[in-house]
């Protein structure tokens, strides 16, 4: 995974087709402290939500969600 020069927001899921979203978030955070990360996941496990937030995600939204809710967050 390489980041583009203009990327400001990363929308991540816990289960990604080619890996783990939490691990990707850790890597992204090391590369860009200013990157806004939001998890969008069907995984509603409180431990995963906490881990995502501890890594540095600004929010963790569970699926299904309203697009308006995501936009407001």
mmCIF file of the N, C-alpha and C atoms, coordinates in Angstrom:
data_MODEL
# 
_entry.id   MODEL 
# 
loop_
_atom_site.group_PDB 
_atom_site.id 
_atom_site.type_symbol 
_atom_site.label_atom_id 
_atom_site.label_alt_id 
_atom_site.label_comp_id 
_atom_site.label_asym_id 
_atom_site.label_entity_id 
_atom_site.label_seq_id 
_atom_site.pdbx_PDB_ins_code 
_atom_site.Cartn_x 
_atom_site.Cartn_y 
_atom_site.Cartn_z 
_atom_site.occupancy 
_atom_site.B_iso_or_equiv 
_atom_site.pdbx_formal_charge 
_atom_site.auth_seq_id 
_atom_site.auth_comp_id 
_atom_site.auth_asym_id 
_atom_site.auth_atom_id 
_atom_site.pdbx_PDB_model_num 
ATOM 1   N N  . UNK A 1 1  ? 0.843   -1.190 0.000  1.00 0.00 ? 1  UNK A N  1 
ATOM 2   C CA . UNK A 1 1  ? 0.000   0.000  0.000  1.00 0.00 ? 1  UNK A CA 1 
ATOM 3   C C  . UNK A 1 1  ? 0.881   1.243  0.000  1.00 0.00 ? 1  UNK A C  1 
ATOM 4   N N  . UNK A 1 2  ? 0.738   2.042  -1.007 1.00 0.00 ? 2  UNK A N  1 
ATOM 5   C CA . UNK A 1 2  ? 1.456   3.302  -1.058 1.00 0.00 ? 2  UNK A CA 1 
ATOM 6   C C  . UNK A 1 2  ? 0.455   4.432  -1.039 1.00 0.00 ? 2  UNK A C  1 
ATOM 7   N N  . UNK A 1 3  ? 0.826   5.507  -0.359 1.00 0.00 ? 3  UNK A N  1 
ATOM 8   C CA . UNK A 1 3  ? -0.066  6.635  -0.237 1.00 0.00 ? 3  UNK A CA 1 
ATOM 9   C C  . UNK A 1 3  ? 0.197   7.647  -1.336 1.00 0.00 ? 3  UNK A C  1 
ATOM 10  N N  . UNK A 1 4  ? -0.875  8.215  -1.850 1.00 0.00 ? 4  UNK A N  1 
ATOM 11  C CA . UNK A 1 4  ? -0.758  9.279  -2.831 1.00 0.00 ? 4  UNK A CA 1 
ATOM 12  C C  . UNK A 1 4  ? -0.410  10.584 -2.142 1.00 0.00 ? 4  UNK A C  1 
ATOM 13  N N  . UNK A 1 5  ? 0.119   11.520 -2.883 1.00 0.00 ? 5  UNK A N  1 
ATOM 14  C CA . UNK A 1 5  ? 0.580   12.787 -2.315 1.00 0.00 ? 5  UNK A CA 1 
ATOM 15  C C  . UNK A 1 5  ? -0.560  13.616 -1.747 1.00 0.00 ? 5  UNK A C  1 
ATOM 16  N N  . UNK A 1 6  ? -1.774  13.518 -2.311 1.00 0.00 ? 6  UNK A N  1 
ATOM 17  C CA . UNK A 1 6  ? -2.857  14.376 -1.864 1.00 0.00 ? 6  UNK A CA 1 
ATOM 18  C C  . UNK A 1 6  ? -3.848  13.712 -0.930 1.00 0.00 ? 6  UNK A C  1 
ATOM 19  N N  . UNK A 1 7  ? -3.567  12.524 -0.444 1.00 0.00 ? 7  UNK A N  1 
ATOM 20  C CA . UNK A 1 7  ? -4.510  11.794 0.396  1.00 0.00 ? 7  UNK A CA 1 
ATOM 21  C C  . UNK A 1 7  ? -4.611  12.420 1.773  1.00 0.00 ? 7  UNK A C  1 
ATOM 22  N N  . UNK A 1 8  ? -5.816  12.805 2.152  1.00 0.00 ? 8  UNK A N  1 
ATOM 23  C CA . UNK A 1 8  ? -6.040  13.413 3.456  1.00 0.00 ? 8  UNK A CA 1 
ATOM 24  C C  . UNK A 1 8  ? -6.895  12.550 4.363  1.00 0.00 ? 8  UNK A C  1 
ATOM 25  N N  . UNK A 1 9  ? -7.736  11.698 3.783  1.00 0.00 ? 9  UNK A N  1 
ATOM 26  C CA . UNK A 1 9  ? -8.654  10.858 4.551  1.00 0.00 ? 9  UNK A CA 1 
ATOM 27  C C  . UNK A 1 9  ? -8.529  9.422  4.077  1.00 0.00 ? 9  UNK A C  1 
ATOM 28  N N  . UNK A 1 10 ? -8.481  8.495  5.025  1.00 0.00 ? 10 UNK A N  1 
ATOM 29  C CA . UNK A 1 10 ? -8.471  7.073  4.698  1.00 0.00 ? 10 UNK A CA 1 
ATOM 30  C C  . UNK A 1 10 ? -9.690  6.430  5.348  1.00 0.00 ? 10 UNK A C  1 
ATOM 31  N N  . UNK A 1 11 ? -10.535 5.803  4.535  1.00 0.00 ? 11 UNK A N  1 
ATOM 32  C CA . UNK A 1 11 ? -11.667 5.034  5.029  1.00 0.00 ? 11 UNK A CA 1 
ATOM 33  C C  . UNK A 1 11 ? -11.241 3.579  5.017  1.00 0.00 ? 11 UNK A C  1 
ATOM 34  N N  . UNK A 1 12 ? -11.250 2.955  6.182  1.00 0.00 ? 12 UNK A N  1 
ATOM 35  C CA . UNK A 1 12 ? -10.722 1.600  6.334  1.00 0.00 ? 12 UNK A CA 1 
ATOM 36  C C  . UNK A 1 12 ? -11.781 0.659  6.881  1.00 0.00 ? 12 UNK A C  1 
ATOM 37  N N  . UNK A 1 13 ? -11.618 -0.611 6.584  1.00 0.00 ? 13 UNK A N  1 
ATOM 38  C CA . UNK A 1 13 ? -12.438 -1.657 7.178  1.00 0.00 ? 13 UNK A CA 1 
ATOM 39  C C  . UNK A 1 13 ? -11.497 -2.580 7.944  1.00 0.00 ? 13 UNK A C  1 
ATOM 40  N N  . UNK A 1 14 ? -12.023 -3.297 8.898  1.00 0.00 ? 14 UNK A N  1 
ATOM 41  C CA . UNK A 1 14 ? -11.201 -4.259 9.640  1.00 0.00 ? 14 UNK A CA 1 
ATOM 42  C C  . UNK A 1 14 ? -10.780 -5.386 8.702  1.00 0.00 ? 14 UNK A C  1 
ATOM 43  N N  . UNK A 1 15 ? -11.744 -5.934 7.971  1.00 0.00 ? 15 UNK A N  1 
ATOM 44  C CA . UNK A 1 15 ? -11.485 -7.044 7.052  1.00 0.00 ? 15 UNK A CA 1 
ATOM 45  C C  . UNK A 1 15 ? -11.318 -6.502 5.644  1.00 0.00 ? 15 UNK A C  1 
ATOM 46  N N  . UNK A 1 16 ? -10.089 -6.487 5.172  1.00 0.00 ? 16 UNK A N  1 
ATOM 47  C CA . UNK A 1 16 ? -9.793  -6.040 3.816  1.00 0.00 ? 16 UNK A CA 1 
ATOM 48  C C  . UNK A 1 16 ? -9.472  -7.261 2.951  1.00 0.00 ? 16 UNK A C  1 
ATOM 49  N N  . UNK A 1 17 ? -9.745  -7.183 1.654  1.00 0.00 ? 17 UNK A N  1 
ATOM 50  C CA . UNK A 1 17 ? -9.487  -8.338 0.786  1.00 0.00 ? 17 UNK A CA 1 
ATOM 51  C C  . UNK A 1 17 ? -8.033  -8.798 0.807  1.00 0.00 ? 17 UNK A C  1 
ATOM 52  N N  . UNK A 1 18 ? -7.113  -7.863 1.011  1.00 0.00 ? 18 UNK A N  1 
ATOM 53  C CA . UNK A 1 18 ? -5.694  -8.219 0.953  1.00 0.00 ? 18 UNK A CA 1 
ATOM 54  C C  . UNK A 1 18 ? -4.964  -8.000 2.271  1.00 0.00 ? 18 UNK A C  1 
ATOM 55  N N  . UNK A 1 19 ? -5.706  -7.952 3.382  1.00 0.00 ? 19 UNK A N  1 
ATOM 56  C CA . UNK A 1 19 ? -5.027  -7.798 4.661  1.00 0.00 ? 19 UNK A CA 1 
ATOM 57  C C  . UNK A 1 19 ? -5.946  -7.331 5.772  1.00 0.00 ? 19 UNK A C  1 
ATOM 58  N N  . UNK A 1 20 ? -5.322  -6.889 6.836  1.00 0.00 ? 20 UNK A N  1 
ATOM 59  C CA . UNK A 1 20 ? -6.012  -6.471 8.043  1.00 0.00 ? 20 UNK A CA 1 
ATOM 60  C C  . UNK A 1 20 ? -6.018  -4.943 8.119  1.00 0.00 ? 20 UNK A C  1 
ATOM 61  N N  . UNK A 1 21 ? -7.198  -4.361 8.270  1.00 0.00 ? 21 UNK A N  1 
ATOM 62  C CA . UNK A 1 21 ? -7.319  -2.912 8.322  1.00 0.00 ? 21 UNK A CA 1 
ATOM 63  C C  . UNK A 1 21 ? -6.622  -2.277 9.510  1.00 0.00 ? 21 UNK A C  1 
ATOM 64  N N  . UNK A 1 22 ? -6.571  -2.978 10.631 1.00 0.00 ? 22 UNK A N  1 
ATOM 65  C CA . UNK A 1 22 ? -5.882  -2.438 11.801 1.00 0.00 ? 22 UNK A CA 1 
ATOM 66  C C  . UNK A 1 22 ? -4.381  -2.325 11.528 1.00 0.00 ? 22 UNK A C  1 
ATOM 67  N N  . UNK A 1 23 ? -3.818  -3.335 10.889 1.00 0.00 ? 23 UNK A N  1 
ATOM 68  C CA . UNK A 1 23 ? -2.392  -3.291 10.554 1.00 0.00 ? 23 UNK A CA 1 
ATOM 69  C C  . UNK A 1 23 ? -2.114  -2.188 9.532  1.00 0.00 ? 23 UNK A C  1 
ATOM 70  N N  . UNK A 1 24 ? -2.987  -2.060 8.548  1.00 0.00 ? 24 UNK A N  1 
ATOM 71  C CA . UNK A 1 24 ? -2.828  -0.989 7.563  1.00 0.00 ? 24 UNK A CA 1 
ATOM 72  C C  . UNK A 1 24 ? -2.895  0.377  8.254  1.00 0.00 ? 24 UNK A C  1 
ATOM 73  N N  . UNK A 1 25 ? -3.807  0.532  9.199  1.00 0.00 ? 25 UNK A N  1 
ATOM 74  C CA . UNK A 1 25 ? -3.919  1.803  9.938  1.00 0.00 ? 25 UNK A CA 1 
ATOM 75  C C  . UNK A 1 25 ? -2.627  2.107  10.694 1.00 0.00 ? 25 UNK A C  1 
ATOM 76  N N  . UNK A 1 26 ? -2.030  1.081  11.287 1.00 0.00 ? 26 UNK A N  1 
ATOM 77  C CA . UNK A 1 26 ? -0.749  1.291  11.988 1.00 0.00 ? 26 UNK A CA 1 
ATOM 78  C C  . UNK A 1 26 ? 0.321   1.796  11.026 1.00 0.00 ? 26 UNK A C  1 
ATOM 79  N N  . UNK A 1 27 ? 0.395   1.176  9.862  1.00 0.00 ? 27 UNK A N  1 
ATOM 80  C CA . UNK A 1 27 ? 1.392   1.578  8.865  1.00 0.00 ? 27 UNK A CA 1 
ATOM 81  C C  . UNK A 1 27 ? 1.134   2.996  8.367  1.00 0.00 ? 27 UNK A C  1 
ATOM 82  N N  . UNK A 1 28 ? -0.128  3.307  8.094  1.00 0.00 ? 28 UNK A N  1 
ATOM 83  C CA . UNK A 1 28 ? -0.472  4.645  7.633  1.00 0.00 ? 28 UNK A CA 1 
ATOM 84  C C  . UNK A 1 28 ? -0.146  5.703  8.680  1.00 0.00 ? 28 UNK A C  1 
ATOM 85  N N  . UNK A 1 29 ? -0.416  5.392  9.934  1.00 0.00 ? 29 UNK A N  1 
ATOM 86  C CA . UNK A 1 29 ? -0.159  6.345  11.012 1.00 0.00 ? 29 UNK A CA 1 
ATOM 87  C C  . UNK A 1 29 ? 1.334   6.638  11.128 1.00 0.00 ? 29 UNK A C  1 
ATOM 88  N N  . UNK A 1 30 ? 2.174   5.632  10.915 1.00 0.00 ? 30 UNK A N  1 
ATOM 89  C CA . UNK A 1 30 ? 3.622   5.849  10.955 1.00 0.00 ? 30 UNK A CA 1 
ATOM 90  C C  . UNK A 1 30 ? 4.084   6.762  9.826  1.00 0.00 ? 30 UNK A C  1 
ATOM 91  N N  . UNK A 1 31 ? 3.418   6.670  8.682  1.00 0.00 ? 31 UNK A N  1 
ATOM 92  C CA . UNK A 1 31 ? 3.801   7.462  7.521  1.00 0.00 ? 31 UNK A CA 1 
ATOM 93  C C  . UNK A 1 31 ? 3.247   8.878  7.563  1.00 0.00 ? 31 UNK A C  1 
ATOM 94  N N  . UNK A 1 32 ? 2.040   9.018  8.085  1.00 0.00 ? 32 UNK A N  1 
ATOM 95  C CA . UNK A 1 32 ? 1.364   10.318 8.068  1.00 0.00 ? 32 UNK A CA 1 
ATOM 96  C C  . UNK A 1 32 ? 0.635   10.554 9.382  1.00 0.00 ? 32 UNK A C  1 
ATOM 97  N N  . UNK A 1 33 ? 1.213   11.342 10.237 1.00 0.00 ? 33 UNK A N  1 
ATOM 98  C CA . UNK A 1 33 ? 0.568   11.668 11.521 1.00 0.00 ? 33 UNK A CA 1 
ATOM 99  C C  . UNK A 1 33 ? -0.683  12.514 11.317 1.00 0.00 ? 33 UNK A C  1 
ATOM 100 N N  . UNK A 1 34 ? -0.756  13.262 10.210 1.00 0.00 ? 34 UNK A N  1 
ATOM 101 C CA . UNK A 1 34 ? -1.872  14.169 9.960  1.00 0.00 ? 34 UNK A CA 1 
ATOM 102 C C  . UNK A 1 34 ? -3.024  13.524 9.185  1.00 0.00 ? 34 UNK A C  1 
ATOM 103 N N  . UNK A 1 35 ? -2.897  12.269 8.816  1.00 0.00 ? 35 UNK A N  1 
ATOM 104 C CA . UNK A 1 35 ? -3.921  11.586 8.047  1.00 0.00 ? 35 UNK A CA 1 
ATOM 105 C C  . UNK A 1 35 ? -5.153  11.329 8.907  1.00 0.00 ? 35 UNK A C  1 
ATOM 106 N N  . UNK A 1 36 ? -6.311  11.685 8.397  1.00 0.00 ? 36 UNK A N  1 
ATOM 107 C CA . UNK A 1 36 ? -7.571  11.392 9.077  1.00 0.00 ? 36 UNK A CA 1 
ATOM 108 C C  . UNK A 1 36 ? -7.986  9.978  8.688  1.00 0.00 ? 36 UNK A C  1 
ATOM 109 N N  . UNK A 1 37 ? -8.189  9.121  9.692  1.00 0.00 ? 37 UNK A N  1 
ATOM 110 C CA . UNK A 1 37 ? -8.588  7.742  9.430  1.00 0.00 ? 37 UNK A CA 1 
ATOM 111 C C  . UNK A 1 37 ? -9.930  7.475  10.094 1.00 0.00 ? 37 UNK A C  1 
ATOM 112 N N  . UNK A 1 38 ? -10.824 6.845  9.345  1.00 0.00 ? 38 UNK A N  1 
ATOM 113 C CA . UNK A 1 38 ? -12.134 6.458  9.849  1.00 0.00 ? 38 UNK A CA 1 
ATOM 114 C C  . UNK A 1 38 ? -12.359 4.999  9.473  1.00 0.00 ? 38 UNK A C  1 
ATOM 115 N N  . UNK A 1 39 ? -12.726 4.202  10.452 1.00 0.00 ? 39 UNK A N  1 
ATOM 116 C CA . UNK A 1 39 ? -13.078 2.806  10.186 1.00 0.00 ? 39 UNK A CA 1 
ATOM 117 C C  . UNK A 1 39 ? -14.557 2.718  9.873  1.00 0.00 ? 39 UNK A C  1 
ATOM 118 N N  . UNK A 1 40 ? -14.890 1.987  8.815  1.00 0.00 ? 40 UNK A N  1 
ATOM 119 C CA . UNK A 1 40 ? -16.260 1.637  8.454  1.00 0.00 ? 40 UNK A CA 1 
ATOM 120 C C  . UNK A 1 40 ? -16.294 0.124  8.441  1.00 0.00 ? 40 UNK A C  1 
ATOM 121 N N  . UNK A 1 41 ? -16.962 -0.481 9.420  1.00 0.00 ? 41 UNK A N  1 
ATOM 122 C CA . UNK A 1 41 ? -16.856 -1.919 9.543  1.00 0.00 ? 41 UNK A CA 1 
ATOM 123 C C  . UNK A 1 41 ? -18.140 -2.552 10.062 1.00 0.00 ? 41 UNK A C  1 
ATOM 124 N N  . UNK A 1 42 ? -18.402 -3.772 9.626  1.00 0.00 ? 42 UNK A N  1 
ATOM 125 C CA . UNK A 1 42 ? -19.505 -4.559 10.166 1.00 0.00 ? 42 UNK A CA 1 
ATOM 126 C C  . UNK A 1 42 ? -19.114 -5.163 11.515 1.00 0.00 ? 42 UNK A C  1 
ATOM 127 N N  . UNK A 1 43 ? -17.832 -5.127 11.833 1.00 0.00 ? 43 UNK A N  1 
ATOM 128 C CA . UNK A 1 43 ? -17.336 -5.658 13.100 1.00 0.00 ? 43 UNK A CA 1 
ATOM 129 C C  . UNK A 1 43 ? -17.717 -4.694 14.223 1.00 0.00 ? 43 UNK A C  1 
ATOM 130 N N  . UNK A 1 44 ? -18.637 -5.121 15.076 1.00 0.00 ? 44 UNK A N  1 
ATOM 131 C CA . UNK A 1 44 ? -19.133 -4.261 16.140 1.00 0.00 ? 44 UNK A CA 1 
ATOM 132 C C  . UNK A 1 44 ? -18.550 -4.644 17.498 1.00 0.00 ? 44 UNK A C  1 
ATOM 133 N N  . UNK A 1 45 ? -17.432 -5.315 17.490 1.00 0.00 ? 45 UNK A N  1 
ATOM 134 C CA . UNK A 1 45 ? -16.760 -5.744 18.715 1.00 0.00 ? 45 UNK A CA 1 
ATOM 135 C C  . UNK A 1 45 ? -16.134 -4.535 19.404 1.00 0.00 ? 45 UNK A C  1 
ATOM 136 N N  . UNK A 1 46 ? -16.508 -4.267 20.667 1.00 0.00 ? 46 UNK A N  1 
ATOM 137 C CA . UNK A 1 46 ? -15.948 -3.106 21.372 1.00 0.00 ? 46 UNK A CA 1 
ATOM 138 C C  . UNK A 1 46 ? -14.422 -3.113 21.427 1.00 0.00 ? 46 UNK A C  1 
ATOM 139 N N  . UNK A 1 47 ? -13.811 -4.276 21.531 1.00 0.00 ? 47 UNK A N  1 
ATOM 140 C CA . UNK A 1 47 ? -12.347 -4.353 21.589 1.00 0.00 ? 47 UNK A CA 1 
ATOM 141 C C  . UNK A 1 47 ? -11.728 -3.873 20.276 1.00 0.00 ? 47 UNK A C  1 
ATOM 142 N N  . UNK A 1 48 ? -12.347 -4.199 19.142 1.00 0.00 ? 48 UNK A N  1 
ATOM 143 C CA . UNK A 1 48 ? -11.834 -3.737 17.846 1.00 0.00 ? 48 UNK A CA 1 
ATOM 144 C C  . UNK A 1 48 ? -12.017 -2.234 17.697 1.00 0.00 ? 48 UNK A C  1 
ATOM 145 N N  . UNK A 1 49 ? -13.162 -1.715 18.153 1.00 0.00 ? 49 UNK A N  1 
ATOM 146 C CA . UNK A 1 49 ? -13.382 -0.268 18.102 1.00 0.00 ? 49 UNK A CA 1 
ATOM 147 C C  . UNK A 1 49 ? -12.322 0.460  18.900 1.00 0.00 ? 49 UNK A C  1 
ATOM 148 N N  . UNK A 1 50 ? -12.058 -0.019 20.108 1.00 0.00 ? 50 UNK A N  1 
ATOM 149 C CA . UNK A 1 50 ? -11.050 0.612  20.970 1.00 0.00 ? 50 UNK A CA 1 
ATOM 150 C C  . UNK A 1 50 ? -9.675  0.529  20.325 1.00 0.00 ? 50 UNK A C  1 
ATOM 151 N N  . UNK A 1 51 ? -9.334  -0.628 19.777 1.00 0.00 ? 51 UNK A N  1 
ATOM 152 C CA . UNK A 1 51 ? -8.024  -0.784 19.140 1.00 0.00 ? 51 UNK A CA 1 
ATOM 153 C C  . UNK A 1 51 ? -7.870  0.185  17.962 1.00 0.00 ? 51 UNK A C  1 
ATOM 154 N N  . UNK A 1 52 ? -8.903  0.303  17.149 1.00 0.00 ? 52 UNK A N  1 
ATOM 155 C CA . UNK A 1 52 ? -8.852  1.241  16.032 1.00 0.00 ? 52 UNK A CA 1 
ATOM 156 C C  . UNK A 1 52 ? -8.646  2.672  16.491 1.00 0.00 ? 52 UNK A C  1 
ATOM 157 N N  . UNK A 1 53 ? -9.334  3.053  17.549 1.00 0.00 ? 53 UNK A N  1 
ATOM 158 C CA . UNK A 1 53 ? -9.191  4.406  18.083 1.00 0.00 ? 53 UNK A CA 1 
ATOM 159 C C  . UNK A 1 53 ? -7.821  4.605  18.730 1.00 0.00 ? 53 UNK A C  1 
ATOM 160 N N  . UNK A 1 54 ? -7.315  3.589  19.401 1.00 0.00 ? 54 UNK A N  1 
ATOM 161 C CA . UNK A 1 54 ? -5.977  3.692  20.008 1.00 0.00 ? 54 UNK A CA 1 
ATOM 162 C C  . UNK A 1 54 ? -4.892  3.855  18.941 1.00 0.00 ? 54 UNK A C  1 
ATOM 163 N N  . UNK A 1 55 ? -5.081  3.228  17.791 1.00 0.00 ? 55 UNK A N  1 
ATOM 164 C CA . UNK A 1 55 ? -4.116  3.370  16.696 1.00 0.00 ? 55 UNK A CA 1 
ATOM 165 C C  . UNK A 1 55 ? -4.090  4.805  16.191 1.00 0.00 ? 55 UNK A C  1 
ATOM 166 N N  . UNK A 1 56 ? -5.227  5.472  16.310 1.00 0.00 ? 56 UNK A N  1 
ATOM 167 C CA . UNK A 1 56 ? -5.270  6.871  15.878 1.00 0.00 ? 56 UNK A CA 1 
ATOM 168 C C  . UNK A 1 56 ? -6.412  7.217  14.949 1.00 0.00 ? 56 UNK A C  1 
ATOM 169 N N  . UNK A 1 57 ? -7.357  6.293  14.761 1.00 0.00 ? 57 UNK A N  1 
ATOM 170 C CA . UNK A 1 57 ? -8.524  6.616  13.940 1.00 0.00 ? 57 UNK A CA 1 
ATOM 171 C C  . UNK A 1 57 ? -9.367  7.666  14.660 1.00 0.00 ? 57 UNK A C  1 
ATOM 172 N N  . UNK A 1 58 ? -9.928  8.566  13.881 1.00 0.00 ? 58 UNK A N  1 
ATOM 173 C CA . UNK A 1 58 ? -10.777 9.601  14.460 1.00 0.00 ? 58 UNK A CA 1 
ATOM 174 C C  . UNK A 1 58 ? -12.154 9.070  14.814 1.00 0.00 ? 58 UNK A C  1 
ATOM 175 N N  . UNK A 1 59 ? -12.592 8.015  14.120 1.00 0.00 ? 59 UNK A N  1 
ATOM 176 C CA . UNK A 1 59 ? -13.920 7.473  14.389 1.00 0.00 ? 59 UNK A CA 1 
ATOM 177 C C  . UNK A 1 59 ? -13.988 6.036  13.910 1.00 0.00 ? 59 UNK A C  1 
ATOM 178 N N  . UNK A 1 60 ? -15.013 5.336  14.380 1.00 0.00 ? 60 UNK A N  1 
ATOM 179 C CA . UNK A 1 60 ? -15.265 3.950  14.009 1.00 0.00 ? 60 UNK A CA 1 
ATOM 180 C C  . UNK A 1 60 ? -16.773 3.841  13.830 1.00 0.00 ? 60 UNK A C  1 
ATOM 181 N N  . UNK A 1 61 ? -17.210 3.712  12.590 1.00 0.00 ? 61 UNK A N  1 
ATOM 182 C CA . UNK A 1 61 ? -18.625 3.676  12.258 1.00 0.00 ? 61 UNK A CA 1 
ATOM 183 C C  . UNK A 1 61 ? -18.985 2.250  11.870 1.00 0.00 ? 61 UNK A C  1 
ATOM 184 N N  . UNK A 1 62 ? -20.062 1.729  12.460 1.00 0.00 ? 62 UNK A N  1 
ATOM 185 C CA . UNK A 1 62 ? -20.452 0.358  12.142 1.00 0.00 ? 62 UNK A CA 1 
ATOM 186 C C  . UNK A 1 62 ? -21.458 0.334  10.994 1.00 0.00 ? 62 UNK A C  1 
ATOM 187 N N  . UNK A 1 63 ? -21.323 -0.703 10.171 1.00 0.00 ? 63 UNK A N  1 
ATOM 188 C CA . UNK A 1 63 ? -22.234 -0.927 9.054  1.00 0.00 ? 63 UNK A CA 1 
ATOM 189 C C  . UNK A 1 63 ? -23.466 -1.659 9.567  1.00 0.00 ? 63 UNK A C  1 
ATOM 190 N N  . UNK A 1 64 ? -24.613 -1.417 9.019  1.00 0.00 ? 64 UNK A N  1 
ATOM 191 C CA . UNK A 1 64 ? -24.911 -0.409 8.005  1.00 0.00 ? 64 UNK A CA 1 
ATOM 192 C C  . UNK A 1 64 ? -24.937 0.983  8.637  1.00 0.00 ? 64 UNK A C  1 
ATOM 193 N N  . UNK A 1 65 ? -24.694 1.984  7.830  1.00 0.00 ? 65 UNK A N  1 
ATOM 194 C CA . UNK A 1 65 ? -24.711 3.362  8.304  1.00 0.00 ? 65 UNK A CA 1 
ATOM 195 C C  . UNK A 1 65 ? -25.342 4.237  7.233  1.00 0.00 ? 65 UNK A C  1 
ATOM 196 N N  . UNK A 1 66 ? -25.800 5.375  7.634  1.00 0.00 ? 66 UNK A N  1 
ATOM 197 C CA . UNK A 1 66 ? -26.354 6.352  6.706  1.00 0.00 ? 66 UNK A CA 1 
ATOM 198 C C  . UNK A 1 66 ? -25.215 7.216  6.165  1.00 0.00 ? 66 UNK A C  1 
ATOM 199 N N  . UNK A 1 67 ? -25.201 7.471  4.884  1.00 0.00 ? 67 UNK A N  1 
ATOM 200 C CA . UNK A 1 67 ? -24.177 8.314  4.286  1.00 0.00 ? 67 UNK A CA 1 
ATOM 201 C C  . UNK A 1 67 ? -24.155 9.686  4.966  1.00 0.00 ? 67 UNK A C  1 
ATOM 202 N N  . UNK A 1 68 ? -25.316 10.196 5.289  1.00 0.00 ? 68 UNK A N  1 
ATOM 203 C CA . UNK A 1 68 ? -25.394 11.507 5.968  1.00 0.00 ? 68 UNK A CA 1 
ATOM 204 C C  . UNK A 1 68 ? -24.676 11.454 7.317  1.00 0.00 ? 68 UNK A C  1 
ATOM 205 N N  . UNK A 1 69 ? -24.833 10.352 8.043  1.00 0.00 ? 69 UNK A N  1 
ATOM 206 C CA . UNK A 1 69 ? -24.146 10.197 9.337  1.00 0.00 ? 69 UNK A CA 1 
ATOM 207 C C  . UNK A 1 69 ? -22.631 10.236 9.133  1.00 0.00 ? 69 UNK A C  1 
ATOM 208 N N  . UNK A 1 70 ? -22.136 9.498  8.136  1.00 0.00 ? 70 UNK A N  1 
ATOM 209 C CA . UNK A 1 70 ? -20.698 9.486  7.859  1.00 0.00 ? 70 UNK A CA 1 
ATOM 210 C C  . UNK A 1 70 ? -20.211 10.888 7.489  1.00 0.00 ? 70 UNK A C  1 
ATOM 211 N N  . UNK A 1 71 ? -20.968 11.564 6.661  1.00 0.00 ? 71 UNK A N  1 
ATOM 212 C CA . UNK A 1 71 ? -20.599 12.918 6.250  1.00 0.00 ? 71 UNK A CA 1 
ATOM 213 C C  . UNK A 1 71 ? -20.509 13.855 7.449  1.00 0.00 ? 71 UNK A C  1 
ATOM 214 N N  . UNK A 1 72 ? -21.447 13.738 8.372  1.00 0.00 ? 72 UNK A N  1 
ATOM 215 C CA . UNK A 1 72 ? -21.439 14.593 9.563  1.00 0.00 ? 72 UNK A CA 1 
ATOM 216 C C  . UNK A 1 72 ? -20.275 14.273 10.487 1.00 0.00 ? 72 UNK A C  1 
ATOM 217 N N  . UNK A 1 73 ? -19.908 13.016 10.556 1.00 0.00 ? 73 UNK A N  1 
ATOM 218 C CA . UNK A 1 73 ? -18.794 12.642 11.418 1.00 0.00 ? 73 UNK A CA 1 
ATOM 219 C C  . UNK A 1 73 ? -17.502 13.130 10.814 1.00 0.00 ? 73 UNK A C  1 
# 
